[in-house]
Amino acid sequence: MREATAIFRKQVLDTRKNRAVLIQFIMFPIMTIVMSNAVKVDDMPEFFYLKLFSIMYMAMAPIVSMSAIISEEKEKGTLRALMISNVSPASYLAGVGIYDLLACLIGTMLMSKACGLDDGPWWNYIGVIMIGLLISIVLGAAIGVLAKDQMAATSLAVPVMCIFTFLPMMAQFNSTIAKVAKFFYTQQLYLALTDINNVKIGTEGLIIIAANAIVILAFFVLAFRKEGLANE
């Protein structure tokens, strides 16, 4: 626990230096607040921008930030030094994962409260987003572990992030894409937020989300067994 706490504090301090990661945490909350207040169209669904950008934020920020943090520290040799200092892989991953989750939750809370979401629906909204954040964090960690360096992590993270981020948006305009998108957790969570004041995840949605989580967790385990954390 102490090791994980130390890693968490290290990541908080490093946020000021790593602008690429910081941008991931603040970009979508700012976009949501600006668009919700500056762009209003007749007959636009309630909380349209909040729902759209929440799903994009939930997928993009954790995948990119987790993969960037882990791959950067692998490339610089920081992870090897931590392992030599008897910091366990579980403690390191827990510290970075909790940091990423809290940073994303803060952004999610700011954008939802700024958009005026009431307290009752707000808790259900946060619950849905947290499910997605946890899955995305594991996926980002898997990419970071698998990649040899930052460049490799970026080349892997960007297409993966685009698939999970933009499928829900494209599915609104194309029925064929919608048939494919339904098998991805981001689409199911977006559908759960269709009526943000009455959040619901059906049985099919729960099964698909659980299946996604299992597949992504298996991907992480395979990546960890293959590469480890210190490129040994």
C-alpha positions as CSV (number, residue, x, y, z in Angstrom):
1,M,0.0,0.0,0.0
2,R,2.8,2.4,0.8
3,E,4.5,1.6,-2.5
4,A,1.3,2.3,-4.4
5,T,0.8,5.6,-2.5
6,A,4.4,6.7,-3.3
7,I,3.8,5.9,-7.0
8,F,0.6,7.8,-6.9
9,R,2.3,10.9,-5.4
10,K,5.1,10.6,-8.0
11,Q,2.5,10.7,-10.8
12,V,0.8,13.7,-9.4
13,L,4.1,15.6,-9.2
14,D,5.0,14.4,-12.7
15,T,1.7,15.8,-14.2
16,R,3.1,19.3,-14.2
17,K,6.1,18.1,-16.3
18,N,4.2,15.8,-18.7
19,R,1.9,18.1,-20.7
20,A,0.9,15.5,-23.1
21,V,-0.7,13.5,-20.3
22,L,-2.2,16.6,-18.7
23,I,-3.9,17.6,-22.0
24,Q,-5.7,14.3,-22.0
25,F,-7.3,15.0,-18.6
26,I,-8.4,18.6,-19.4
27,M,-9.2,18.6,-23.1
28,F,-12.7,17.0,-23.1
29,P,-14.0,18.7,-19.9
30,I,-13.1,22.1,-21.4
31,M,-14.6,21.2,-24.8
32,T,-17.8,19.9,-23.1
33,I,-18.2,23.1,-21.0
34,V,-17.5,25.4,-24.0
35,M,-19.7,23.6,-26.5
36,S,-22.6,23.2,-24.0
37,N,-22.7,26.9,-23.4
38,A,-21.7,28.3,-26.7
39,V,-23.3,26.1,-29.3
40,K,-27.1,25.5,-28.9
41,V,-29.3,24.3,-31.7
42,D,-33.1,24.0,-31.8
43,D,-34.3,20.5,-30.9
44,M,-30.9,19.4,-29.6
45,P,-31.3,16.5,-27.1
46,E,-30.7,17.4,-23.5
47,F,-27.1,17.0,-22.4
48,F,-26.1,16.1,-26.0
49,Y,-22.5,17.3,-25.6
50,L,-22.1,15.9,-22.2
51,K,-23.1,12.4,-23.3
52,L,-21.0,12.5,-26.5
53,F,-17.8,13.9,-25.0
54,S,-18.1,11.8,-21.8
55,I,-17.9,8.6,-23.9
56,M,-15.0,10.0,-25.9
57,Y,-13.2,11.1,-22.7
58,M,-13.8,7.8,-21.0
59,A,-12.1,5.9,-23.9
60,M,-9.5,8.4,-25.0
61,A,-8.0,9.8,-21.9
62,P,-7.2,6.6,-19.9
63,I,-6.0,4.6,-22.9
64,V,-3.6,7.4,-24.1
65,S,-2.4,8.5,-20.6
66,M,-1.8,5.0,-19.2
67,S,0.1,3.8,-22.3
68,A,2.1,7.0,-22.4
69,I,3.1,6.9,-18.7
70,I,4.1,3.3,-18.6
71,S,6.0,3.3,-21.9
72,E,7.8,6.6,-21.1
73,E,9.0,5.2,-17.8
74,K,10.1,1.9,-19.5
75,E,12.0,3.9,-22.1
76,K,13.7,6.1,-19.5
77,G,14.7,3.1,-17.3
78,T,12.6,4.5,-14.4
79,L,10.6,1.2,-14.2
80,R,13.8,-0.8,-14.0
81,A,15.0,1.3,-11.2
82,L,11.7,1.0,-9.3
83,M,11.8,-2.8,-9.7
84,I,15.4,-2.9,-8.4
85,S,14.2,-0.8,-5.4
86,N,11.7,-3.6,-4.6
87,V,8.6,-1.8,-5.9
88,S,6.3,-4.6,-7.0
89,P,4.6,-4.5,-10.4
90,A,1.2,-4.7,-8.7
91,S,2.0,-1.6,-6.5
92,Y,3.3,0.3,-9.5
93,L,0.3,-0.5,-11.6
94,A,-2.1,0.2,-8.8
95,G,-0.5,3.6,-8.1
96,V,-0.6,4.7,-11.7
97,G,-4.1,3.3,-12.3
98,I,-5.6,5.0,-9.2
99,Y,-3.9,8.3,-10.3
100,D,-5.4,7.9,-13.8
101,L,-8.8,7.0,-12.5
102,L,-9.0,9.9,-10.1
103,A,-7.7,12.4,-12.7
104,C,-10.4,11.3,-15.1
105,L,-13.1,11.3,-12.4
106,I,-12.3,14.9,-11.5
107,G,-12.6,15.9,-15.1
108,T,-15.9,13.9,-15.4
109,M,-17.3,15.6,-12.3
110,L,-16.4,19.1,-13.5
111,M,-18.0,18.6,-16.9
112,S,-21.2,17.0,-15.6
113,K,-21.7,19.6,-12.8
114,A,-20.9,22.5,-15.2
115,C,-23.6,21.1,-17.5
116,G,-26.1,21.2,-14.7
117,L,-26.7,17.4,-14.2
118,D,-28.9,16.9,-11.1
119,D,-27.6,15.0,-8.1
120,G,-29.9,11.9,-8.5
121,P,-29.0,11.1,-12.2
122,W,-25.4,12.4,-11.5
123,W,-24.6,9.4,-9.4
124,N,-25.8,6.9,-12.0
125,Y,-23.9,8.8,-14.7
126,I,-20.7,8.7,-12.6
127,G,-21.2,4.9,-12.1
128,V,-21.5,4.3,-15.8
129,I,-18.5,6.4,-16.6
130,M,-16.4,4.7,-13.9
131,I,-17.1,1.3,-15.4
132,G,-15.8,2.6,-18.8
133,L,-12.8,4.3,-17.2
134,L,-11.7,1.1,-15.4
135,I,-11.9,-1.0,-18.6
136,S,-10.0,1.7,-20.5
137,I,-7.3,2.0,-17.9
138,V,-6.6,-1.8,-18.1
139,L,-6.5,-1.5,-21.9
140,G,-4.1,1.5,-21.8
141,A,-1.9,-0.4,-19.3
142,A,-1.8,-3.4,-21.6
143,I,-0.6,-1.2,-24.5
144,G,2.0,0.5,-22.3
145,V,3.3,-2.8,-21.1
146,L,3.4,-4.3,-24.6
147,A,5.1,-1.4,-26.2
148,K,8.9,-1.1,-26.2
149,D,9.0,2.7,-26.1
150,Q,6.8,5.8,-26.4
151,M,6.7,5.8,-30.1
152,A,5.5,2.1,-30.2
153,A,2.9,2.9,-27.5
154,T,1.6,5.8,-29.6
155,S,1.4,3.8,-32.7
156,L,-0.6,1.1,-30.8
157,A,-2.8,3.4,-28.7
158,V,-4.0,5.8,-31.4
159,P,-5.8,3.3,-33.6
160,V,-7.2,1.4,-30.6
161,M,-8.4,4.7,-29.0
162,C,-10.0,5.8,-32.3
163,I,-12.0,2.6,-32.6
164,F,-13.4,2.7,-29.1
165,T,-13.8,6.5,-29.1
166,F,-15.5,7.2,-32.5
167,L,-17.6,4.1,-33.0
168,P,-20.4,5.3,-30.8
169,M,-20.5,8.6,-32.7
170,M,-20.5,7.0,-36.1
171,A,-23.1,4.4,-35.1
172,Q,-25.6,7.2,-34.8
173,F,-25.4,7.9,-38.5
174,N,-24.9,4.4,-40.0
175,S,-26.9,1.3,-39.2
176,T,-24.2,-1.0,-40.4
177,I,-21.6,0.5,-38.1
178,A,-24.2,0.4,-35.3
179,K,-24.5,-3.4,-35.7
180,V,-20.7,-3.7,-35.2
181,A,-20.4,-1.0,-32.6
182,K,-22.9,-2.8,-30.3
183,F,-20.2,-5.3,-29.4
184,F,-17.9,-2.7,-27.9
185,Y,-18.2,-1.5,-24.3
186,T,-18.1,2.2,-25.3
187,Q,-21.2,1.8,-27.4
188,Q,-23.1,0.0,-24.7
189,L,-22.2,2.7,-22.1
190,Y,-23.3,5.4,-24.6
191,L,-26.6,3.6,-25.1
192,A,-27.0,3.5,-21.3
193,L,-26.7,7.3,-21.2
194,T,-29.4,7.8,-24.0
195,D,-31.7,9.2,-21.3
196,I,-29.1,10.6,-18.9
197,N,-31.8,11.3,-16.3
198,N,-32.8,7.6,-16.3
199,V,-29.6,5.6,-16.8
200,K,-30.1,1.9,-17.6
201,I,-27.9,-0.9,-18.8
202,G,-29.9,-3.9,-20.1
203,T,-29.0,-7.6,-19.7
204,E,-27.4,-7.7,-23.2
205,G,-25.4,-4.6,-22.4
206,L,-24.1,-6.0,-19.2
207,I,-23.1,-9.2,-21.0
208,I,-21.2,-7.3,-23.7
209,I,-19.5,-5.0,-21.2
210,A,-18.4,-8.0,-19.1
211,A,-17.1,-9.8,-22.2
212,N,-15.1,-6.8,-23.2
213,A,-13.7,-6.5,-19.7
214,I,-12.6,-10.2,-19.7
215,V,-11.0,-9.9,-23.2
216,I,-9.1,-6.8,-22.3
217,L,-8.0,-8.2,-18.9
218,A,-6.8,-11.3,-20.8
219,F,-4.9,-9.1,-23.2
220,F,-3.2,-7.3,-20.3
221,V,-2.2,-10.6,-18.7
222,L,-0.7,-11.8,-22.0
223,A,1.2,-8.5,-22.5
224,F,2.5,-8.6,-19.0
225,R,3.7,-12.2,-19.2
226,K,5.4,-11.4,-22.6
227,E,7.1,-8.1,-21.8
228,G,6.9,-7.4,-18.0
229,L,7.5,-3.9,-16.8
230,A,11.2,-3.4,-17.0
231,N,12.1,-4.7,-20.5
232,E,14.1,-7.4,-18.9
